[in-house]
Amino acid sequence: MTDLSRRRWAGLVFISVAVSLIIVDSTIVNVAIPAIVDDLGISSTEVQWVQEAYTLVFAALLLVFGSIADRVGRKRMLLIGVVIFAASSILAALSTSGGLLIAARFVQGVGGAMILPTTLSLINATFRGRERGIAFAVWGSTIGGMAAVGPLLGGWLTTAFSWHWAFGINIPLGILIFVGVMLTVAESRGTDTRRTDGVGAALSVITMAALVFGLIEGRNYGWWTTDGSIELAGVTWPWELSPVPIALAVAVLGVAAFIAWGLQRRRRGRSTLLSFDLFRIPSFRNGNIAATIVSLGEFGVILALPLWLQFVLGFDALQTGLVLLALAIGSFFASGVAGAASGKVAPVWVVRAGLIAEIIGIGGLGFVITPDVNWVLLLPFLFVYGLGVGLATAQLTGVVLADVPVAEGGQASGTQSTARQVGAALGIAVLGTILFTSTSAALTASLDDQGVPAAQRDQVVSSVVDSAGGAIAGLRQNPDTARIADAAAQAFSDGTRYATWAAAGFLMVGLAATASLGSGGAGRAQGRAAETGEDASASPAPAGLSGPTVKE
């Protein structure tokens, strides 16, 4: 093996670790959220925004930075992203309020959006043929491994030290990645010199921000009229009409403006963030709908489970990480199953089998969620759910892109990644709203049945919901409120159950959306691979990767 070859493979290691930085951060934060609630006293809405701020910015900027990286240099963009991610992790680790933590998460989203598309671009530009397939397999396996390590690492750091280290761990990792990429990764650029669609990028950010704001804040501000006095950024809301329907209207108008603007640019021969012509392909159009819905169901429920495990069952962060490890093990195990089925079973059937497993796992989990459940009963359902996630996500991209022309594979791949991120953002917003709204309704009804005075009832409900369940422990410690604590634990369990069933419902819709994808994707992919001389197992190039140039 030559020095150049060794350098390329060493570079792949650091590129994969860069992606792991994003995955580890997400899984660590999920486990650390209850400790953050206890320490900072953040509300349930802020809990959603701690999760949502990162995903929202990440989804909105993914295509933008992928396109810019093709022009300014992918290695350069990756390094900038790592620096931003590590610097914002310092801000997150030192946060003393929910507002500062949410702001740090917004900045982390910017760094993450720079990292992910450039890692794919660099792999695509550096490797060819069979080597590219091996490189993408290494890249994907690293993500799977880190998904398993993340909850354990987060639980250990939070329990043994504090939640601050859940973010602080990103700093040494960032330094390692920066030095490694500098020494081993070659710079590369694309050949498309057209200017990035700045207006389209702005419209996508506005649309996503308005949509997620409306979904998260509806239960606080009122879905149509204001629910009491409202302050936004220190300014009192002057109208009876809630800002929520206004935000949702802005989202609808934003979508329409984004499409109209993109079609106009396409007619003028200019670049667009999304290739609208691709949506004329049924498998691509319906596949992206399926990917969005599947991501909505998969990622949204991750918000509820760590909160329920710690605030209702009384687990610490490390114990929570150990329980959730069953999900990660199932997902990691699925990679072997998918590999064994490769070439024998059409990818779309692997996707469907994965979705069915997800529905069984997450739906069954809802049936066993109670305030006094034995945690052992959770493990088989989490494993099956994780197995389904691994099967579905491993093959869905290839199925969606099966009918896409080879020359347009890059932009199609970027579009499909964005669809997944949009689904993840909506999942946290929608299922988080279901969790807290149903918890509030169930607890209100239970306290009414106990004859609790209205003023005390409203105070208890507000404290439990606003603390995302964190107030339950305090209620348990006081003998006078022990019955109220039991009612709160039951209500929060009910809310978690409804969130899991809603996730299962979304996954069923996603399964139905795969009906139009057909089953011939594997054959078509292999045929095109033979024509182009590429490895069929290699992922399509991300946006703007046709004809890359590599600089040593």
LUMDRENTOR-242343 format. One line per field, with one value per residue (C-alpha): residue number from 1; residue in three letters; z, y, x. Coordinates in steps of 0.05 Angstrom, whole numbers, padded with zeros to 5 digits. Each point is the difference from the previous one (the first is absolute). Layout:
BEGIN
pos = (NUM,...)
code = (ALA,...)
up = (Z,...)
north = (Y,...)
east = (X,...)
END
This chain:
BEGIN
pos = (1,2,3,4,5,6,7,8,9,10,11,12,13,14,15,16,17,18,19,20,21,22,23,24,25,26,27,28,29,30,31,32,33,34,35,36,37,38,39,40,41,42,43,44,45,46,47,48,49,50,51,52,53,54,55,56,57,58,59,60,61,62,63,64,65,66,67,68,69,70,71,72,73,74,75,76,77,78,79,80,81,82,83,84,85,86,87,88,89,90,91,92,93,94,95,96,97,98,99,100,101,102,103,104,105,106,107,108,109,110,111,112,113,114,115,116,117,118,119,120,121,122,123,124,125,126,127,128,129,130,131,132,133,134,135,136,137,138,139,140,141,142,143,144,145,146,147,148,149,150,151,152,153,154,155,156,157,158,159,160,161,162,163,164,165,166,167,168,169,170,171,172,173,174,175,176,177,178,179,180,181,182,183,184,185,186,187,188,189,190,191,192,193,194,195,196,197,198,199,200,201,202,203,204,205,206,207,208,209,210,211,212,213,214,215,216,217,218,219,220,221,222,223,224,225,226,227,228,229,230,231,232,233,234,235,236,237,238,239,240,241,242,243,244,245,246,247,248,249,250,251,252,253,254,255,256,257,258,259,260,261,262,263,264,265,266,267,268,269,270,271,272,273,274,275,276,277,278,279,280,281,282,283,284,285,286,287,288,289,290,291,292,293,294,295,296,297,298,299,300,301,302,303,304,305,306,307,308,309,310,311,312,313,314,315,316,317,318,319,320,321,322,323,324,325,326,327,328,329,330,331,332,333,334,335,336,337,338,339,340,341,342,343,344,345,346,347,348,349,350,351,352,353,354,355,356,357,358,359,360,361,362,363,364,365,366,367,368,369,370,371,372,373,374,375,376,377,378,379,380,381,382,383,384,385,386,387,388,389,390,391,392,393,394,395,396,397,398,399,400,401,402,403,404,405,406,407,408,409,410,411,412,413,414,415,416,417,418,419,420,421,422,423,424,425,426,427,428,429,430,431,432,433,434,435,436,437,438,439,440,441,442,443,444,445,446,447,448,449,450,451,452,453,454,455,456,457,458,459,460,461,462,463,464,465,466,467,468,469,470,471,472,473,474,475,476,477,478,479,480,481,482,483,484,485,486,487,488,489,490,491,492,493,494,495,496,497,498,499,500,501,502,503,504,505,506,507,508,509,510,511,512,513,514,515,516,517,518,519,520,521,522,523,524,525,526,527,528,529,530,531,532,533,534,535,536,537,538,539,540,541,542,543,544,545,546,547,548,549,550,551,552)
code = (MET,THR,ASP,LEU,SER,ARG,ARG,ARG,TRP,ALA,GLY,LEU,VAL,PHE,ILE,SER,VAL,ALA,VAL,SER,LEU,ILE,ILE,VAL,ASP,SER,THR,ILE,VAL,ASN,VAL,ALA,ILE,PRO,ALA,ILE,VAL,ASP,ASP,LEU,GLY,ILE,SER,SER,THR,GLU,VAL,GLN,TRP,VAL,GLN,GLU,ALA,TYR,THR,LEU,VAL,PHE,ALA,ALA,LEU,LEU,LEU,VAL,PHE,GLY,SER,ILE,ALA,ASP,ARG,VAL,GLY,ARG,LYS,ARG,MET,LEU,LEU,ILE,GLY,VAL,VAL,ILE,PHE,ALA,ALA,SER,SER,ILE,LEU,ALA,ALA,LEU,SER,THR,SER,GLY,GLY,LEU,LEU,ILE,ALA,ALA,ARG,PHE,VAL,GLN,GLY,VAL,GLY,GLY,ALA,MET,ILE,LEU,PRO,THR,THR,LEU,SER,LEU,ILE,ASN,ALA,THR,PHE,ARG,GLY,ARG,GLU,ARG,GLY,ILE,ALA,PHE,ALA,VAL,TRP,GLY,SER,THR,ILE,GLY,GLY,MET,ALA,ALA,VAL,GLY,PRO,LEU,LEU,GLY,GLY,TRP,LEU,THR,THR,ALA,PHE,SER,TRP,HIS,TRP,ALA,PHE,GLY,ILE,ASN,ILE,PRO,LEU,GLY,ILE,LEU,ILE,PHE,VAL,GLY,VAL,MET,LEU,THR,VAL,ALA,GLU,SER,ARG,GLY,THR,ASP,THR,ARG,ARG,THR,ASP,GLY,VAL,GLY,ALA,ALA,LEU,SER,VAL,ILE,THR,MET,ALA,ALA,LEU,VAL,PHE,GLY,LEU,ILE,GLU,GLY,ARG,ASN,TYR,GLY,TRP,TRP,THR,THR,ASP,GLY,SER,ILE,GLU,LEU,ALA,GLY,VAL,THR,TRP,PRO,TRP,GLU,LEU,SER,PRO,VAL,PRO,ILE,ALA,LEU,ALA,VAL,ALA,VAL,LEU,GLY,VAL,ALA,ALA,PHE,ILE,ALA,TRP,GLY,LEU,GLN,ARG,ARG,ARG,ARG,GLY,ARG,SER,THR,LEU,LEU,SER,PHE,ASP,LEU,PHE,ARG,ILE,PRO,SER,PHE,ARG,ASN,GLY,ASN,ILE,ALA,ALA,THR,ILE,VAL,SER,LEU,GLY,GLU,PHE,GLY,VAL,ILE,LEU,ALA,LEU,PRO,LEU,TRP,LEU,GLN,PHE,VAL,LEU,GLY,PHE,ASP,ALA,LEU,GLN,THR,GLY,LEU,VAL,LEU,LEU,ALA,LEU,ALA,ILE,GLY,SER,PHE,PHE,ALA,SER,GLY,VAL,ALA,GLY,ALA,ALA,SER,GLY,LYS,VAL,ALA,PRO,VAL,TRP,VAL,VAL,ARG,ALA,GLY,LEU,ILE,ALA,GLU,ILE,ILE,GLY,ILE,GLY,GLY,LEU,GLY,PHE,VAL,ILE,THR,PRO,ASP,VAL,ASN,TRP,VAL,LEU,LEU,LEU,PRO,PHE,LEU,PHE,VAL,TYR,GLY,LEU,GLY,VAL,GLY,LEU,ALA,THR,ALA,GLN,LEU,THR,GLY,VAL,VAL,LEU,ALA,ASP,VAL,PRO,VAL,ALA,GLU,GLY,GLY,GLN,ALA,SER,GLY,THR,GLN,SER,THR,ALA,ARG,GLN,VAL,GLY,ALA,ALA,LEU,GLY,ILE,ALA,VAL,LEU,GLY,THR,ILE,LEU,PHE,THR,SER,THR,SER,ALA,ALA,LEU,THR,ALA,SER,LEU,ASP,ASP,GLN,GLY,VAL,PRO,ALA,ALA,GLN,ARG,ASP,GLN,VAL,VAL,SER,SER,VAL,VAL,ASP,SER,ALA,GLY,GLY,ALA,ILE,ALA,GLY,LEU,ARG,GLN,ASN,PRO,ASP,THR,ALA,ARG,ILE,ALA,ASP,ALA,ALA,ALA,GLN,ALA,PHE,SER,ASP,GLY,THR,ARG,TYR,ALA,THR,TRP,ALA,ALA,ALA,GLY,PHE,LEU,MET,VAL,GLY,LEU,ALA,ALA,THR,ALA,SER,LEU,GLY,SER,GLY,GLY,ALA,GLY,ARG,ALA,GLN,GLY,ARG,ALA,ALA,GLU,THR,GLY,GLU,ASP,ALA,SER,ALA,SER,PRO,ALA,PRO,ALA,GLY,LEU,SER,GLY,PRO,THR,VAL,LYS,GLU)
up = (00000,-00021,00047,-00039,00009,00075,00006,-00034,00046,00061,-00024,-00004,00074,00019,-00048,00033,00070,-00023,-00014,00066,00034,-00024,00018,00069,00017,-00018,00040,00060,00003,00000,00063,00034,-00010,00068,00037,-00039,00021,00073,-00002,-00042,00015,-00073,-00022,-00043,-00060,00011,00003,-00069,-00025,00028,-00046,-00056,-00007,-00025,-00046,-00029,-00020,-00023,-00046,-00028,-00017,-00023,-00075,00006,00030,-00045,-00060,00028,00018,-00073,-00016,00058,00015,00037,00047,00018,00014,00043,00042,00009,00021,00051,00030,00004,00030,00053,00018,00007,00044,00047,00003,00012,00055,00036,-00008,00063,-00030,-00050,-00047,-00004,-00010,-00056,-00033,00004,-00032,-00058,-00013,00006,-00055,-00045,00013,-00010,-00066,-00024,00022,-00027,-00074,-00005,00029,-00054,-00053,00021,-00001,-00068,-00027,00030,-00014,-00064,-00018,00052,00047,00002,00023,00055,00021,00006,00039,00049,00005,00014,00049,00040,00006,00024,00051,00027,00005,00049,00038,00006,00052,00043,-00005,00015,00059,00029,-00009,00028,00060,00018,-00015,-00025,-00062,-00018,-00021,-00049,-00041,00025,-00031,-00069,00012,00002,-00056,-00041,00009,-00020,-00063,-00020,00006,-00034,-00059,-00010,-00005,-00040,-00042,-00069,-00021,-00055,-00037,-00049,-00070,00007,00006,00000,00058,00059,00006,00059,-00005,-00001,00061,00038,-00019,00024,00067,00010,-00018,00047,00057,-00006,-00005,00060,00042,-00013,00016,00065,00027,-00017,00068,00035,-00040,-00025,-00067,-00023,00054,00053,00066,00048,-00007,-00048,-00004,-00061,00006,00056,-00039,00021,-00055,-00017,-00032,00022,-00060,00021,-00035,-00013,-00059,-00028,00003,-00033,-00055,-00011,-00007,-00053,-00038,00008,-00033,-00058,-00009,00003,-00055,-00043,00007,-00015,-00062,-00025,00010,-00035,-00061,-00002,00004,00070,00058,00050,00069,-00023,-00068,-00012,-00063,00043,00035,-00065,00013,00041,00039,00018,00018,00042,00028,00028,00030,00032,00025,00032,00034,00023,00030,00034,00034,00015,00030,00035,00051,00024,00035,00045,00021,00039,00037,00019,00021,00047,00027,00006,00010,00038,-00042,-00001,-00065,-00003,00012,-00054,-00048,00015,-00014,-00065,-00020,-00020,-00055,-00025,00002,-00041,-00051,-00003,-00007,-00059,-00041,-00001,-00018,-00057,-00025,-00002,-00038,-00051,-00070,00024,00021,-00035,00042,00004,00036,00050,00012,00009,00048,00039,00005,00023,00054,00021,00005,00041,00045,00014,00001,00048,00044,00009,00029,00055,00020,00071,00062,00032,-00061,00008,-00045,-00028,-00037,-00039,-00029,-00052,-00029,-00002,-00035,-00052,-00011,-00009,-00047,-00042,00000,-00025,-00055,-00025,00001,-00030,-00065,-00007,-00034,-00055,-00011,-00005,-00051,-00041,-00059,00003,-00059,00018,-00020,00051,00057,00040,00007,00010,00058,00032,-00007,00033,00059,00009,00000,00057,00040,-00011,00025,00062,00016,-00009,00042,00060,-00007,-00013,00048,00054,-00005,00005,00061,00040,-00022,00017,00066,00018,-00018,00036,00064,00001,-00005,00054,00049,-00013,00018,00065,00017,-00002,00001,-00068,00020,00029,-00059,-00050,00039,00003,-00074,-00019,00042,-00027,-00073,00002,00033,-00052,00058,00045,00054,00012,00045,00045,00006,00020,00056,00035,00034,-00009,-00075,-00010,-00032,-00046,-00018,-00019,-00044,-00032,-00014,-00030,-00043,-00025,-00017,-00038,-00038,-00017,-00022,-00046,-00030,-00015,-00032,-00041,-00023,-00020,-00038,-00039,-00016,-00026,-00047,-00021,-00013,-00044,-00038,-00021,-00040,-00062,00003,-00035,00010,-00057,00029,00012,-00071,-00029,00047,-00020,-00073,00004,00041,-00056,-00051,00039,00029,00071,00060,00010,00075,-00001,00017,-00053,00002,00042,-00032,-00049,-00005,-00074,-00025,00066,00001,00054,00022,00036)
north = (00000,00067,00061,00034,-00059,-00005,00075,-00007,-00056,00038,00060,-00044,-00016,00074,00015,-00055,00026,00069,-00029,-00037,00068,00017,-00068,-00003,00070,-00015,-00065,00030,00059,-00047,-00034,00064,00039,-00019,00022,00065,00010,-00011,00046,00058,-00006,00006,-00008,-00056,00048,00016,-00075,-00007,00059,-00028,-00059,00038,00059,-00045,-00042,00061,00037,-00064,-00017,00070,00009,-00070,00013,00071,-00019,-00061,00046,00052,-00053,-00021,00070,00020,-00069,-00059,-00011,00074,-00002,-00062,00033,00063,-00043,-00038,00065,00029,-00064,-00004,00074,-00003,-00062,00042,00050,-00056,-00031,00068,00018,00025,00007,-00034,00060,-00005,-00075,00007,00054,-00046,-00056,00046,00013,-00074,-00012,00046,-00039,-00067,00023,00016,-00068,-00052,00017,00013,-00068,-00034,00046,-00015,-00075,00004,00043,-00043,-00071,-00036,-00065,-00056,00043,00051,-00054,-00021,00072,00013,-00065,00023,00068,-00031,-00052,00056,00035,-00064,-00012,00071,-00006,-00057,00034,00068,-00017,-00037,00056,00052,-00038,-00011,00072,00027,-00047,00000,00074,00045,00014,00055,-00055,-00026,00060,00007,-00067,00032,00045,-00053,-00037,00063,00012,-00072,00006,00067,-00023,-00067,00031,00052,-00054,-00054,00027,00031,00061,-00007,00043,-00009,00028,00036,00073,00027,00045,-00031,00014,00048,00020,-00073,-00014,00059,-00023,-00071,00025,00046,-00055,-00051,00049,00023,-00071,-00027,00062,-00009,-00074,00007,00064,-00016,-00030,00060,00059,-00029,-00032,00056,00054,00020,-00037,00057,00052,-00018,00029,-00013,00023,00047,00031,-00010,-00031,00053,-00041,-00052,-00043,-00047,00004,-00074,00002,00058,-00041,-00059,00046,00026,-00072,-00014,00063,-00015,-00068,00031,00055,-00050,-00043,00060,00030,-00066,-00012,00070,-00011,-00067,00032,00051,-00055,00018,-00046,-00019,-00032,-00055,-00031,00005,-00043,-00059,00002,-00022,-00069,-00038,-00042,00061,00043,-00053,-00025,00068,00005,-00068,00021,00064,-00038,-00056,00050,00035,-00064,-00024,00062,00033,-00055,00005,00064,-00034,-00064,00028,00049,-00056,-00049,00051,00040,-00055,-00064,00037,-00023,00040,00020,-00060,-00049,00035,-00007,-00075,-00010,00039,-00041,-00055,00046,00014,-00074,-00016,00052,-00024,-00073,00022,00017,-00073,-00022,00051,-00022,-00073,00019,00041,-00027,-00051,00044,00064,00061,00026,-00064,00010,00070,-00025,-00055,00053,00045,-00058,-00016,00073,00001,-00064,00025,00071,-00020,-00057,00046,00043,-00059,-00014,00073,00008,00035,-00066,-00041,-00047,00030,-00069,00000,00061,-00032,-00048,00056,00048,-00053,-00015,00075,00010,-00059,00032,00067,-00032,-00039,00057,00055,-00045,-00012,00059,00047,-00051,-00015,00074,00012,-00063,00037,00064,00012,-00010,00071,00027,-00047,00053,00050,-00056,-00027,00068,00009,-00067,00017,00065,-00036,-00044,00061,00036,-00062,-00003,00073,-00009,-00064,00035,00056,-00042,-00058,00048,00038,-00065,-00021,00063,00016,-00070,00000,00066,-00025,-00067,00032,00053,-00054,-00042,00057,00020,-00072,00007,00064,00044,00074,00033,00049,-00056,-00045,00053,00012,-00074,-00011,00061,-00021,-00072,00020,00060,-00041,-00056,-00047,00023,00023,-00071,-00017,00059,-00019,-00071,00025,00035,-00048,00051,-00002,-00074,-00014,00059,-00027,-00067,00036,00040,-00062,-00034,00061,00006,-00074,00010,00058,-00043,-00057,00046,00027,-00070,-00019,00063,-00017,-00070,00033,00044,-00061,-00036,00059,-00005,-00074,00015,00052,-00054,-00035,00040,-00012,-00067,-00054,00007,00050,-00048,-00024,00070,00023,-00059,00013,00072,-00019,-00047,00054,00052,-00047,00020,-00044,-00010,00001,00070,00056,00052,00063,00056,00065,00031,-00058,-00014,00006,00015,00022,-00021,00040,-00032)
east = (00000,00029,00007,-00056,-00046,00015,-00013,-00068,-00022,00025,-00039,-00062,00007,00000,-00057,-00041,00017,-00024,-00068,00003,00007,-00071,-00029,00032,-00023,-00073,-00003,00037,-00048,-00060,00025,00024,-00065,-00031,00063,-00002,-00073,00018,00061,-00025,-00074,-00019,-00072,-00028,-00002,00073,00014,-00030,00041,00065,-00013,-00034,00048,00056,-00043,-00035,00063,00033,-00058,-00006,00074,00019,-00008,00027,00067,00006,-00005,00047,00051,00004,00024,00045,00028,-00030,00059,-00001,-00075,00008,00054,-00041,-00060,00042,00026,-00071,-00027,00054,-00004,-00076,00009,00041,-00057,-00049,00042,00006,-00074,-00035,-00069,-00046,00005,00076,-00002,-00051,00042,00061,-00040,-00020,00074,00016,-00051,00039,00064,-00035,-00030,00071,00028,-00049,-00005,00075,00018,-00042,00030,00071,-00011,-00032,00058,00055,-00023,-00023,-00033,00003,00042,-00056,-00049,00048,00010,-00074,-00008,00054,-00034,-00068,00027,00034,-00067,-00033,00054,-00004,-00075,00012,00056,-00035,-00054,00051,00051,-00053,-00027,00069,00021,-00065,-00001,00074,00012,-00055,-00042,00051,00048,-00052,00019,00072,00019,-00008,00060,00056,-00035,-00002,00074,00016,-00042,00029,00072,-00014,-00038,00055,00053,-00035,-00058,00011,-00040,-00052,-00050,-00056,-00005,-00067,00017,-00071,-00018,-00036,-00074,00002,-00074,-00021,00043,-00031,-00070,00015,00026,-00060,-00049,00030,00007,-00072,-00027,00038,-00015,-00074,-00001,00041,-00032,-00073,-00015,00031,-00025,-00065,-00015,-00046,-00011,00051,-00001,00014,00055,00056,00070,00044,00073,-00020,-00058,-00072,-00043,-00052,-00055,-00051,00019,00055,00068,-00005,-00049,00040,00063,-00034,-00027,00071,00024,-00053,00017,00073,-00008,-00039,00052,00057,-00031,-00018,00070,00034,-00042,00016,00075,-00004,-00033,00057,00053,00024,00016,-00054,00003,-00047,-00006,-00075,00003,00020,-00068,-00032,00030,-00052,00050,00041,-00060,-00035,00066,00016,-00069,00012,00069,-00029,-00056,00045,00049,-00058,-00019,00071,00031,-00058,-00011,00073,-00020,-00051,00035,00060,-00046,-00049,00056,00032,-00058,-00052,00041,00054,00059,00065,00032,00046,-00056,-00041,00059,00004,-00074,00003,00061,-00049,-00025,00070,00019,-00061,00019,00072,-00023,-00044,00062,00020,-00071,-00003,00068,-00022,-00063,00039,-00010,-00051,-00058,-00022,00020,-00071,-00021,00056,-00026,-00071,00024,00037,-00061,-00043,00051,00001,-00076,-00001,00056,-00024,-00074,00014,00040,-00062,-00038,00052,00014,-00028,00028,00020,00022,00060,00053,00018,-00067,00023,00063,-00031,-00043,00058,00043,-00054,-00010,00075,00004,-00054,00035,00063,-00034,-00042,00052,00054,-00039,-00048,00048,00017,-00074,-00018,00055,-00011,-00033,00040,00047,00073,00018,-00050,00018,00038,-00056,-00050,00042,00003,-00075,-00012,00045,-00037,-00067,00024,00023,-00066,-00036,00045,-00014,-00075,00001,00029,-00051,-00061,00013,00026,-00065,-00040,00041,-00010,-00071,-00025,00038,-00034,-00070,00009,00027,-00054,-00054,00032,00007,-00072,-00021,00039,-00037,00063,-00020,00005,00055,00044,-00016,00023,00064,00017,-00015,00041,00060,00000,-00008,00046,00055,-00010,-00015,00057,-00049,-00025,00060,-00014,-00073,00020,00045,-00057,-00049,-00056,00007,00016,-00068,00010,00069,-00031,-00051,00055,00042,-00061,-00016,00071,00000,-00065,00031,00061,-00045,-00040,00064,00026,-00067,00000,00070,-00025,-00057,00048,00042,-00062,-00012,00073,-00008,-00061,00040,00050,-00055,00016,00075,-00002,00052,00048,00047,00056,00001,-00001,00054,00044,-00013,00021,00061,00021,-00009,00041,00051,-00018,-00013,-00074,00008,00028,-00047,-00016,00041,-00026,-00022,00048,00049,00000,00071,00036,00071,00048,00061,00057)
END
